[in-house]
Amino acid sequence: ILKGSGFVNEPENRDNEIVVTLGYGGPAQDYAAVQHARTDFQHTVGQAKYLSEPAERRANVISTVVSEAIGRKLRG
């Protein structure tokens, strides 16, 4: 249920910054918060920091992909 609760919202322009909100949880957000924070749990699927750790490792790649997509969108 938690794995299937992933979401990515449409980009928003906030104070001259493009912001994309994404995450996991939905109705299971309380459970998701515990699973995210508790690094001592033994996960049979996934891991603690399921979204944030990989995102941090690939921040440069994500930034490039997002920048290129925004550029294409602005050029029409």
Protein Blocks (a to p, Z undefined) as FASTA:
>chain_A
ZZmmgccdddddeehiacddddehijmlmmmmmmmmmmmbccfehcehklmmmmmmmmmm
mmmmmmmmmmmmmnZZ
